[in-house]
Amino acid sequence: MKQHELSGNIGSRTRRRRVGRGDGSGRGNYSGRGMKGQKSRSGGKLRRGFAGGTLPMMKALPMLRGFTNIFRVEYQEVNIGRLGYFPAGTTVTPEILKESGIIKSIRKPVKILGRGELGNSIKVIAHKFSKSAKLGIESAGGSIESL
């Protein structure tokens, strides 16, 4: 097979349909627009969601209350029960949590929560701590540090 023997698929190259070129063309007279009405006129377009003058569905549905806070900070939450497998005396940072697979990203801040038991004393460095997490880490003999 040579380059000059190649051809496009059937129907891949269709000619543009020229409307309004006489009745003999099959697309004359009203040019495929039907008879009267808004859509038959030039510039006669309907906006999205227009329901023929009746109340559109978008207006008929109840509005959502409240708003979305664009300044919301989304924390990665880690319970102190997940920190129990670190050996005593370890300094646990967000980087170490990422390496061990406990959190997914170091771009988002980390918050330590208080569910679970912490058996050994470790130093935990994170962005935020809940009251119960502080109590749990310090009662196990560990220390906390905020970033």
C-alpha positions as CSV (number, residue, x, y, z in Angstrom):
1,M,0.0,0.0,0.0
2,K,1.3,3.4,-1.0
3,Q,0.4,6.9,0.2
4,H,-1.5,7.7,-3.0
5,E,-3.6,4.6,-2.6
6,L,-5.0,5.7,0.8
7,S,-8.5,7.1,1.0
8,G,-10.7,8.4,3.9
9,N,-13.4,6.3,5.4
10,I,-16.8,6.4,3.8
11,G,-18.8,9.3,5.2
12,S,-15.8,11.0,6.8
13,R,-15.7,13.9,4.4
14,T,-19.2,15.1,3.6
15,R,-19.9,18.3,1.8
16,R,-21.5,21.2,3.6
17,R,-25.3,21.3,3.1
18,R,-26.2,24.6,1.3
19,V,-29.7,25.6,2.2
20,G,-31.9,28.2,0.5
21,R,-30.8,27.5,-3.1
22,G,-34.1,26.8,-4.7
23,D,-36.9,24.2,-4.4
24,G,-35.0,21.8,-6.7
25,S,-32.2,21.4,-4.2
26,G,-34.6,19.9,-1.6
27,R,-33.5,22.5,0.9
28,G,-35.1,25.6,-0.6
29,N,-38.3,27.5,0.3
30,Y,-38.1,27.6,4.2
31,S,-34.5,26.2,4.2
32,G,-35.2,23.5,6.8
33,R,-36.6,26.0,9.4
34,G,-40.2,25.2,9.0
35,M,-42.8,27.9,8.8
36,K,-43.4,30.8,11.2
37,G,-42.1,31.2,14.7
38,Q,-39.1,32.5,16.7
39,K,-36.8,29.7,15.5
40,S,-37.5,30.4,11.8
41,R,-36.3,34.0,12.1
42,S,-32.8,35.3,11.9
43,G,-31.2,35.7,15.3
44,G,-34.1,33.7,16.8
45,K,-32.4,31.7,19.5
46,L,-33.8,30.5,22.8
47,R,-31.6,30.8,25.9
48,R,-30.7,27.7,27.9
49,G,-33.5,26.6,30.3
50,F,-36.2,28.6,28.5
51,A,-39.5,26.9,29.0
52,G,-41.8,28.7,26.5
53,G,-42.7,31.5,28.9
54,T,-43.8,29.2,31.8
55,L,-41.8,29.2,35.0
56,P,-38.6,27.4,34.2
57,M,-37.5,24.4,36.2
58,M,-34.4,26.2,37.5
59,K,-36.7,28.9,39.1
60,A,-39.3,26.4,40.3
61,L,-36.8,24.3,42.4
62,P,-36.2,25.5,45.9
63,M,-33.0,27.5,46.5
64,L,-30.2,26.0,48.6
65,R,-29.6,27.8,51.8
66,G,-26.3,28.9,53.2
67,F,-23.0,29.4,51.3
68,T,-19.7,27.7,50.6
69,N,-16.8,29.2,52.6
70,I,-14.0,29.6,50.1
71,F,-11.4,30.2,52.9
72,R,-12.1,26.8,54.5
73,V,-9.0,24.9,55.6
74,E,-9.3,21.2,55.0
75,Y,-7.2,19.1,57.5
76,Q,-6.0,15.6,57.1
77,E,-7.1,13.9,60.3
78,V,-5.0,11.3,62.2
79,N,-6.2,9.6,65.4
80,I,-3.6,8.9,68.1
81,G,-4.5,5.2,67.8
82,R,-2.7,5.2,64.4
83,L,0.4,6.6,66.0
84,G,0.8,3.7,68.4
85,Y,3.1,1.6,66.1
86,F,5.9,4.3,66.1
87,P,8.6,3.3,68.6
88,A,9.1,5.2,71.9
89,G,11.2,8.4,71.5
90,T,10.3,9.0,67.9
91,T,9.5,12.4,66.6
92,V,6.4,12.1,64.4
93,T,6.2,14.8,61.7
94,P,3.9,15.2,58.7
95,E,6.7,13.9,56.4
96,I,7.1,10.7,58.5
97,L,3.3,10.3,58.4
98,K,3.4,10.6,54.6
99,E,6.2,8.0,54.3
100,S,4.4,5.5,56.5
101,G,1.2,6.0,54.4
102,I,-1.0,7.4,57.2
103,I,-1.6,10.6,55.3
104,K,-1.8,11.2,51.5
105,S,-0.2,14.6,51.1
106,I,2.1,17.0,53.0
107,R,0.5,19.9,51.2
108,K,-2.6,19.8,53.4
109,P,-2.3,20.6,57.1
110,V,-2.5,17.7,59.7
111,K,-4.8,17.6,62.7
112,I,-4.3,15.0,65.4
113,L,-7.5,13.6,66.9
114,G,-8.0,11.7,70.2
115,R,-9.6,8.4,69.2
116,G,-7.6,5.4,70.4
117,E,-4.9,4.6,72.9
118,L,-1.2,5.7,72.6
119,G,1.0,3.1,74.4
120,N,4.4,4.8,74.2
121,S,5.9,8.3,74.6
122,I,6.5,10.0,71.3
123,K,6.9,13.7,70.2
124,V,4.2,14.7,67.7
125,I,4.6,17.7,65.5
126,A,1.5,18.7,63.6
127,H,-0.6,21.8,62.6
128,K,-3.5,21.3,65.1
129,F,-4.4,19.0,68.0
130,S,-7.8,18.3,69.6
131,K,-8.1,18.6,73.4
132,S,-8.5,14.8,73.8
133,A,-5.4,14.2,71.5
134,K,-3.3,16.6,73.7
135,L,-4.4,14.8,76.8
136,G,-3.8,11.3,75.3
137,I,-0.3,12.1,74.1
138,E,0.8,13.9,77.3
139,S,-0.7,11.2,79.5
140,A,1.4,8.6,77.6
141,G,4.5,10.6,78.5
142,G,4.9,12.3,75.0
143,S,5.0,15.9,73.9
144,I,3.3,17.9,71.2
145,E,4.5,20.8,69.1
146,S,2.4,22.9,66.7
147,L,3.6,24.0,63.3
